[in-house]
Amino acid sequence: MQGVLNGFAVIAIVIAVGYVIGRRGYLGANGREVLNKLAFHVASPALLFTMLAKADLAVILSPSLLVTALSTAAMAGIFITVGVVRGWGTGRTTIGALCSSLVNSGNLGIPIAVYVLGDASLVAPVLLFQQLVVTPVALTVLDLSAAASGAARPTWGQRLLTPFRNPVAIGSLSGVLVSATGITVPSPVFDPLELIANMSVPAILIAFGISLCGSSWPGGRGADRVPVLMSTVLKAVGQPVAAWALASFVFGLHGARLLDVVVTSALPAAQNIFTYASHYRVGERLARESILLSTMASVPVLVVVAALLG
């Protein structure tokens, strides 16, 4: 339990620092926007490149990844279906689908994997799947939605090249290419990238904390009430239950392997979603409140999962 509490304590403290910075106005009126741009265009691509360049790509063939992929698709599919029926719009529905299924495998998943599961590499399959499949697809949809709302309609060539123009996708794919080919990146190149990568998580969390200034209680009112509550329930309860059912009854996992996949599925919505929402200026409140609520809800869920399956 100590690992779960430690992971959440780290995130809460950094977010609180961002909130104080926002209240005091230390970074000015555009501080949050600058931090989001820094994370999206520079630090997050560097983080993904440095992590994936060292990853063992054999982990993508594990049954645990299949459980993650299927539970992710199920939760996202439920939200998308409801979003289409309710007419929430492409961008907003995409952000909500991410909040319902994309887990915080980096800044929260890693410490929990270390302290609860005993091996940080156990989050690698989730990280790879999310960054190589889910995130590029979602960002492509957001890119095309943003382009379609303007005067010019994107050509098929532009549609196909969209993932390769996105800095997050470029960082992920470049890291995989290095890992797959066995190329050794020289230290004078790799070390500065690692230094830049270290800014990613703090920048995201501080920007998130700044965004909380003047915000109402999450999920309380407004047009985002239903999508916020729905995405939170899908993420905090639906995904770990789906992962448990798939792992137990379809793939026959048990013991430590079952615990690993359910714990990673029970992680809250990824902080990066707020960065994407801010960058595309769509669903920002939905992302902020869903992330906050799912983070709060995941604490008791993770404790229960660890107690029952540990």
TIDO-466573 format. One record per residue (C-alpha): residue number from 1; x, y, z. Coordinates in steps of 0.1 Angstrom, whole numbers, plus 5000, padded with zeros to 4 digits. Layout:
BEGIN
n_px_py_pz
NUM_X_Y_Z .
...
***
This chain:
BEGIN
n_px_py_pz
1_5000_5000_5000 .
2_5029_5023_5006 .
3_5038_5024_4969 .
4_5002_5034_4960 .
5_5002_5062_4986 .
6_5037_5074_4976 .
7_5028_5076_4939 .
8_4997_5096_4946 .
9_5015_5118_4971 .
10_5041_5128_4946 .
11_5015_5138_4920 .
12_4993_5157_4945 .
13_5023_5177_4958 .
14_5034_5188_4923 .
15_4998_5197_4913 .
16_4995_5217_4946 .
17_5027_5236_4937 .
18_5011_5244_4903 .
19_4980_5256_4920 .
20_5000_5279_4943 .
21_5019_5292_4913 .
22_4986_5299_4895 .
23_4971_5317_4925 .
24_5002_5338_4930 .
25_5005_5346_4893 .
26_5042_5338_4893 .
27_5042_5327_4856 .
28_5019_5355_4844 .
29_4987_5351_4825 .
30_5001_5328_4799 .
31_5021_5305_4822 .
32_4999_5275_4817 .
33_4998_5278_4780 .
34_5036_5281_4778 .
35_5041_5250_4800 .
36_5016_5230_4779 .
37_5034_5240_4747 .
38_5067_5231_4762 .
39_5054_5196_4773 .
40_5036_5189_4740 .
41_5062_5201_4715 .
42_5095_5195_4733 .
43_5096_5176_4766 .
44_5070_5149_4761 .
45_5085_5138_4727 .
46_5119_5137_4743 .
47_5106_5116_4772 .
48_5089_5091_4749 .
49_5120_5088_4727 .
50_5144_5082_4756 .
51_5121_5057_4772 .
52_5111_5037_4741 .
53_5147_5038_4727 .
54_5157_5016_4757 .
55_5125_4994_4757 .
56_5125_4957_4749 .
57_5100_4955_4721 .
58_5093_4918_4728 .
59_5069_4928_4756 .
60_5044_4939_4730 .
61_5037_4901_4724 .
62_5026_4894_4760 .
63_4991_4883_4769 .
64_4990_4913_4794 .
65_4992_4937_4764 .
66_4962_4919_4747 .
67_4942_4924_4779 .
68_4952_4961_4780 .
69_4943_4966_4744 .
70_4909_4949_4747 .
71_4899_4967_4779 .
72_4911_5000_4765 .
73_4891_4995_4733 .
74_4860_4984_4752 .
75_4860_5015_4775 .
76_4868_5039_4746 .
77_4842_5022_4724 .
78_4814_5027_4750 .
79_4822_5064_4754 .
80_4824_5070_4717 .
81_4791_5052_4711 .
82_4774_5074_4737 .
83_4792_5105_4724 .
84_4779_5099_4689 .
85_4744_5093_4700 .
86_4744_5124_4723 .
87_4761_5146_4696 .
88_4791_5156_4718 .
89_4812_5164_4687 .
90_4843_5146_4674 .
91_4870_5165_4694 .
92_4851_5163_4727 .
93_4842_5127_4723 .
94_4878_5118_4714 .
95_4891_5135_4746 .
96_4864_5118_4767 .
97_4873_5084_4751 .
98_4909_5090_4761 .
99_4899_5099_4797 .
100_4879_5066_4798 .
101_4907_5044_4787 .
102_4942_5059_4787 .
103_4960_5051_4819 .
104_4987_5071_4837 .
105_5014_5047_4829 .
106_5043_5071_4833 .
107_5045_5094_4863 .
108_5021_5073_4884 .
109_5024_5039_4868 .
110_5061_5037_4872 .
111_5063_5043_4910 .
112_5034_5020_4916 .
113_5050_4993_4894 .
114_5082_4996_4915 .
115_5066_4997_4949 .
116_5035_4975_4945 .
117_5045_4951_4917 .
118_5082_4951_4922 .
119_5092_4958_4886 .
120_5090_4991_4867 .
121_5092_4973_4833 .
122_5057_4959_4839 .
123_5042_4992_4827 .
124_5062_4990_4795 .
125_5036_4971_4774 .
126_5009_4996_4784 .
127_5032_5026_4776 .
128_5041_5011_4742 .
129_5005_5003_4733 .
130_4993_5037_4743 .
131_5020_5057_4727 .
132_5023_5036_4695 .
133_4986_5029_4688 .
134_4961_5048_4709 .
135_4978_5082_4711 .
136_4987_5085_4674 .
137_4952_5075_4664 .
138_4936_5099_4688 .
139_4958_5128_4679 .
140_4953_5121_4642 .
141_4915_5123_4648 .
142_4920_5156_4667 .
143_4943_5170_4640 .
144_4918_5161_4612 .
145_4889_5174_4633 .
146_4907_5207_4638 .
147_4916_5209_4601 .
148_4880_5201_4590 .
149_4866_5229_4611 .
150_4887_5254_4592 .
151_4884_5267_4556 .
152_4907_5242_4540 .
153_4898_5205_4539 .
154_4928_5181_4543 .
155_4938_5160_4513 .
156_4942_5123_4516 .
157_4980_5128_4516 .
158_4977_5151_4545 .
159_4955_5127_4563 .
160_4980_5099_4559 .
161_5009_5121_4570 .
162_4991_5136_4600 .
163_5006_5112_4626 .
164_5041_5118_4613 .
165_5038_5156_4618 .
166_5027_5153_4654 .
167_5057_5158_4678 .
168_5044_5132_4703 .
169_5040_5106_4676 .
170_5074_5114_4661 .
171_5091_5110_4695 .
172_5074_5076_4701 .
173_5081_5062_4666 .
174_5117_5074_4666 .
175_5123_5057_4700 .
176_5108_5024_4686 .
177_5130_5027_4655 .
178_5161_5031_4676 .
179_5151_5001_4698 .
180_5142_4979_4669 .
181_5174_4986_4649 .
182_5197_4984_4679 .
183_5212_5018_4671 .
184_5233_5033_4699 .
185_5226_5070_4703 .
186_5258_5089_4712 .
187_5259_5102_4748 .
188_5263_5139_4736 .
189_5229_5135_4719 .
190_5211_5112_4743 .
191_5220_5129_4775 .
192_5206_5163_4766 .
193_5174_5146_4754 .
194_5171_5129_4788 .
195_5176_5162_4806 .
196_5149_5178_4784 .
197_5127_5147_4790 .
198_5129_5153_4828 .
199_5108_5185_4823 .
200_5078_5167_4808 .
201_5060_5153_4839 .
202_5066_5184_4861 .
203_5055_5207_4833 .
204_5023_5187_4828 .
205_5015_5185_4865 .
206_5022_5221_4872 .
207_5001_5233_4842 .
208_4974_5210_4855 .
209_4976_5226_4890 .
210_4975_5261_4875 .
211_4943_5252_4855 .
212_4926_5244_4888 .
213_4926_5280_4899 .
214_4891_5293_4899 .
215_4877_5260_4888 .
216_4845_5246_4903 .
217_4843_5212_4920 .
218_4848_5185_4893 .
219_4817_5171_4877 .
220_4795_5195_4896 .
221_4776_5214_4869 .
222_4774_5223_4832 .
223_4773_5205_4799 .
224_4803_5184_4808 .
225_4786_5168_4838 .
226_4775_5136_4821 .
227_4807_5130_4800 .
228_4829_5137_4831 .
229_4810_5113_4853 .
230_4807_5087_4826 .
231_4844_5088_4817 .
232_4854_5086_4854 .
233_4832_5055_4860 .
234_4845_5038_4829 .
235_4881_5045_4838 .
236_4881_5039_4876 .
237_4857_5009_4877 .
238_4849_4997_4842 .
239_4884_4992_4829 .
240_4899_4973_4859 .
241_4868_4950_4860 .
242_4870_4944_4822 .
243_4908_4937_4826 .
244_4901_4912_4854 .
245_4874_4894_4835 .
246_4895_4891_4803 .
247_4927_4881_4822 .
248_4909_4855_4843 .
249_4884_4839_4820 .
250_4898_4845_4785 .
251_4936_4844_4789 .
252_4938_4823_4821 .
253_4961_4846_4840 .
254_4964_4842_4878 .
255_4986_4852_4907 .
256_5011_4879_4901 .
257_5004_4882_4864 .
258_4967_4888_4871 .
259_4976_4914_4897 .
260_4999_4932_4873 .
261_4974_4936_4846 .
262_4945_4947_4869 .
263_4966_4972_4888 .
264_4979_4988_4856 .
265_4943_4990_4843 .
266_4931_5006_4875 .
267_4955_5035_4872 .
268_4938_5069_4867 .
269_4934_5088_4834 .
270_4968_5100_4820 .
271_4978_5136_4827 .
272_4989_5139_4791 .
273_4953_5140_4780 .
274_4949_5175_4795 .
275_4980_5186_4775 .
276_4963_5173_4743 .
277_4930_5190_4751 .
278_4948_5223_4758 .
279_4968_5221_4726 .
280_4937_5215_4705 .
281_4915_5237_4726 .
282_4888_5211_4729 .
283_4873_5194_4759 .
284_4897_5211_4784 .
285_4873_5211_4813 .
286_4862_5175_4805 .
287_4899_5164_4805 .
288_4908_5184_4837 .
289_4878_5172_4857 .
290_4879_5136_4845 .
291_4916_5133_4853 .
292_4911_5147_4888 .
293_4881_5126_4896 .
294_4896_5094_4883 .
295_4928_5101_4902 .
296_4908_5105_4934 .
297_4887_5074_4927 .
298_4916_5052_4918 .
299_4931_5054_4953 .
300_4905_5032_4969 .
301_4902_5011_4938 .
302_4939_5003_4938 .
303_4939_4995_4975 .
304_4910_4971_4970 .
305_4927_4954_4940 .
306_4959_4950_4958 .
307_4941_4936_4989 .
308_4920_4911_4969 .
309_4946_4899_4943 .
310_4979_4906_4961 .
***
